[in-house]
């Protein structure tokens, strides 16, 4: 009886926790919207060229995101995902306005999920067209 109760409790816990675990990895669809409409738009405007996720491997992207250096180390990558940044561009960028109240850490996971999925060696390599 105790074994049946313990097994049933475990199954219920796993089923109930599955959606939470999936969300902890990030929503690549949200990340794609933000990356394409904010990151790609800015890079295209300021440098004349987008930086597509397929341009690097997952290991390259992990190293870049972990280093948290943007613009050749001049500033932080996380700043461009931050609520402060989104607030500053929300009037001219629909994605920034849409995600203005999204927690920074969750949006970062969403962007990371898209980048990893779309990297050169990712599940679905993607450009930023």
Phi, psi and omega in degrees: 000316180296322180295318179296317179295317179295317179295316179297318178297319179296315180298315180298317179298314182296316180295319181289326183275344184304313179297326179291320180294320179296321181289330181298335179280346180103151180259101185299331180293318175295318179299321178297316179300311182295313183300312183289320185272339180250299184297307182296319180299316181294313180297320180296317180292316187272329183243350180085000181210140176284161173245095183286147178303328183291351180285348181223159175277170177299320179296318177299315180295319178300317179297316180297312182292323179293323179292333180054045177239134182231153179057051180056040175087004182286332179209183185266134175299320183300332178301322183284353174257347188290155177298324178300314179294314180301320178298321184289336182245005187299332181287337181248359183223115183297323180292319178298319178294319181296321184258015186301328182262001179293135177300140183305313183295326179288318178296323177299318178294324178295314179295316178301316181300318178295313181299314181294320179293327187258001181296167181309320180253021181278179181300318181221084181305134185223148173263183183251033181282000000 
